[in-house]
Amino acid sequence: MDSADEFAPKQTLAHKVREFFRDLFGSKLIQRLEMDLLMARSDLQQLRQDKDEVIAELRSEKAQLMATVALYQVSINQRVGIDPTRKRPEKPSFANFNSPPAMSSWQKEVAEHDAQISKELAEEAAKAAKV
């Protein structure tokens, strides 16, 4: 036996039948597979374009909403007296503030008693005015 014959594939009946059908239908099968591949690629490309459009729309909508929120924040800050454009906040001055003198417990009792007496006098005057 020749060494080339040992490694050569043996032509069985099944192998010959497969080659016959491949030769007979192969070109149409390849053509159909190529068409399916092109359709799948075009579908994928369309999906990518749709996704990019949706992302672009969402980004623009987000920018509009952020601008609206910023406008509302500025409006609210101005209403409550917060001015974010001011560089140095004004510090409150308590130079003219005089706190009332502290009252002892006896002074509080006397003030309450005086208030009660003045209230009773006012009620009596109101009754006298009615009569």
C-alpha positions as a Markdown table, in Angstrom:
| # | Residue | x | y | z |
|---|---|---|---|---|
| 1 | Met | 0.0 | 0.0 | 0.0 |
| 2 | Asp | 1.0 | 3.5 | -0.8 |
| 3 | Ser | 1.4 | 5.9 | 2.2 |
| 4 | Ala | -0.7 | 8.5 | 0.4 |
| 5 | Asp | -3.6 | 6.0 | 0.2 |
| 6 | Glu | -3.5 | 5.4 | 4.0 |
| 7 | Phe | -4.2 | 9.1 | 4.8 |
| 8 | Ala | -6.7 | 9.8 | 1.9 |
| 9 | Pro | -10.3 | 9.8 | 3.0 |
| 10 | Lys | -12.2 | 6.8 | 1.9 |
| 11 | Gln | -15.2 | 7.5 | -0.4 |
| 12 | Thr | -18.1 | 5.8 | 1.3 |
| 13 | Leu | -21.6 | 5.8 | -0.2 |
| 14 | Ala | -22.8 | 8.2 | 2.5 |
| 15 | His | -20.0 | 10.6 | 1.8 |
| 16 | Lys | -20.8 | 10.6 | -1.9 |
| 17 | Val | -24.5 | 11.2 | -1.2 |
| 18 | Arg | -23.6 | 14.2 | 1.0 |
| 19 | Glu | -21.4 | 15.7 | -1.6 |
| 20 | Phe | -24.1 | 15.2 | -4.2 |
| 21 | Phe | -26.7 | 17.1 | -2.2 |
| 22 | Arg | -24.2 | 19.8 | -1.2 |
| 23 | Asp | -23.4 | 20.3 | -4.9 |
| 24 | Leu | -27.1 | 20.2 | -5.8 |
| 25 | Phe | -28.5 | 22.5 | -3.1 |
| 26 | Gly | -25.4 | 24.2 | -1.8 |
| 27 | Ser | -25.6 | 27.4 | -3.8 |
| 28 | Lys | -29.3 | 28.1 | -2.8 |
| 29 | Leu | -28.6 | 27.2 | 0.8 |
| 30 | Ile | -25.7 | 29.6 | 0.9 |
| 31 | Gln | -27.7 | 32.3 | -0.8 |
| 32 | Arg | -30.5 | 31.8 | 1.7 |
| 33 | Leu | -28.1 | 31.9 | 4.7 |
| 34 | Glu | -26.4 | 35.0 | 3.3 |
| 35 | Met | -29.9 | 36.7 | 3.0 |
| 36 | Asp | -30.8 | 35.7 | 6.5 |
| 37 | Leu | -27.5 | 37.1 | 7.8 |
| 38 | Leu | -28.1 | 40.4 | 6.0 |
| 39 | Met | -31.6 | 40.6 | 7.4 |
| 40 | Ala | -30.3 | 40.0 | 10.9 |
| 41 | Arg | -27.7 | 42.6 | 10.5 |
| 42 | Ser | -30.1 | 45.2 | 9.2 |
| 43 | Asp | -32.5 | 44.4 | 12.1 |
| 44 | Leu | -29.7 | 44.8 | 14.6 |
| 45 | Gln | -28.6 | 48.1 | 13.0 |
| 46 | Gln | -32.2 | 49.4 | 13.2 |
| 47 | Leu | -32.4 | 48.4 | 16.9 |
| 48 | Arg | -29.2 | 50.3 | 17.6 |
| 49 | Gln | -30.5 | 53.4 | 15.8 |
| 50 | Asp | -33.8 | 53.2 | 17.8 |
| 51 | Lys | -31.8 | 52.8 | 21.0 |
| 52 | Asp | -29.6 | 55.8 | 20.2 |
| 53 | Glu | -32.7 | 57.9 | 19.4 |
| 54 | Val | -34.4 | 57.0 | 22.6 |
| 55 | Ile | -31.3 | 57.8 | 24.6 |
| 56 | Ala | -30.9 | 61.2 | 22.9 |
| 57 | Glu | -34.6 | 62.0 | 23.6 |
| 58 | Leu | -34.2 | 61.0 | 27.2 |
| 59 | Arg | -31.1 | 63.1 | 27.7 |
| 60 | Ser | -32.8 | 66.2 | 26.2 |
| 61 | Glu | -35.9 | 65.7 | 28.4 |
| 62 | Lys | -33.6 | 65.3 | 31.4 |
| 63 | Ala | -31.9 | 68.6 | 30.6 |
| 64 | Gln | -35.2 | 70.3 | 30.2 |
| 65 | Leu | -36.4 | 69.0 | 33.6 |
| 66 | Met | -33.2 | 70.0 | 35.3 |
| 67 | Ala | -33.6 | 73.5 | 33.9 |
| 68 | Thr | -37.2 | 73.6 | 35.2 |
| 69 | Val | -36.2 | 72.4 | 38.6 |
| 70 | Ala | -33.4 | 75.0 | 38.8 |
| 71 | Leu | -35.9 | 77.7 | 37.9 |
| 72 | Tyr | -38.3 | 76.6 | 40.6 |
| 73 | Gln | -35.4 | 76.5 | 43.1 |
| 74 | Val | -34.4 | 80.0 | 42.3 |
| 75 | Ser | -38.0 | 81.2 | 42.6 |
| 76 | Ile | -38.5 | 79.5 | 46.0 |
| 77 | Asn | -35.2 | 80.8 | 47.3 |
| 78 | Gln | -36.2 | 84.3 | 46.4 |
| 79 | Arg | -39.6 | 83.9 | 48.1 |
| 80 | Val | -38.1 | 82.8 | 51.3 |
| 81 | Gly | -35.3 | 85.3 | 51.2 |
| 82 | Ile | -32.4 | 83.1 | 50.3 |
| 83 | Asp | -30.3 | 84.8 | 47.6 |
| 84 | Pro | -27.6 | 82.4 | 46.3 |
| 85 | Thr | -26.0 | 85.1 | 44.2 |
| 86 | Arg | -25.0 | 87.1 | 47.3 |
| 87 | Lys | -21.3 | 86.6 | 47.9 |
| 88 | Arg | -21.0 | 87.6 | 51.6 |
| 89 | Pro | -24.0 | 87.1 | 53.8 |
| 90 | Glu | -25.0 | 89.9 | 56.1 |
| 91 | Lys | -24.4 | 89.3 | 59.7 |
| 92 | Pro | -27.2 | 90.4 | 62.1 |
| 93 | Ser | -26.4 | 93.3 | 64.4 |
| 94 | Phe | -27.6 | 93.3 | 68.0 |
| 95 | Ala | -26.0 | 96.6 | 69.0 |
| 96 | Asn | -29.4 | 98.3 | 69.8 |
| 97 | Phe | -30.9 | 95.3 | 71.6 |
| 98 | Asn | -31.8 | 95.7 | 75.2 |
| 99 | Ser | -33.1 | 92.7 | 77.0 |
| 100 | Pro | -35.9 | 93.3 | 79.6 |
| 101 | Pro | -34.7 | 93.2 | 83.2 |
| 102 | Ala | -35.0 | 89.8 | 84.8 |
| 103 | Met | -38.0 | 89.7 | 87.3 |
| 104 | Ser | -37.8 | 87.9 | 90.5 |
| 105 | Ser | -40.6 | 85.5 | 91.5 |
| 106 | Trp | -42.1 | 88.1 | 93.9 |
| 107 | Gln | -42.1 | 90.7 | 91.1 |
| 108 | Lys | -43.9 | 88.2 | 88.8 |
| 109 | Glu | -46.6 | 87.6 | 91.5 |
| 110 | Val | -47.1 | 91.3 | 92.0 |
| 111 | Ala | -47.4 | 91.9 | 88.2 |
| 112 | Glu | -50.0 | 89.0 | 87.9 |
| 113 | His | -52.0 | 90.4 | 90.9 |
| 114 | Asp | -52.0 | 93.9 | 89.4 |
| 115 | Ala | -53.2 | 92.5 | 86.0 |
| 116 | Gln | -56.0 | 90.6 | 87.8 |
| 117 | Ile | -57.1 | 93.7 | 89.7 |
| 118 | Ser | -57.1 | 95.8 | 86.5 |
| 119 | Lys | -59.1 | 93.2 | 84.7 |
| 120 | Glu | -61.7 | 93.1 | 87.5 |
| 121 | Leu | -61.9 | 96.9 | 87.5 |
| 122 | Ala | -62.5 | 96.9 | 83.8 |
| 123 | Glu | -65.3 | 94.3 | 84.1 |
| 124 | Glu | -67.0 | 96.5 | 86.9 |
| 125 | Ala | -66.7 | 99.6 | 84.7 |
| 126 | Ala | -68.3 | 97.6 | 81.8 |
| 127 | Lys | -71.2 | 96.5 | 84.1 |
| 128 | Ala | -71.7 | 100.1 | 85.4 |
| 129 | Ala | -71.8 | 101.4 | 81.8 |
| 130 | Lys | -74.6 | 99.0 | 80.9 |
| 131 | Val | -76.8 | 100.0 | 83.7 |
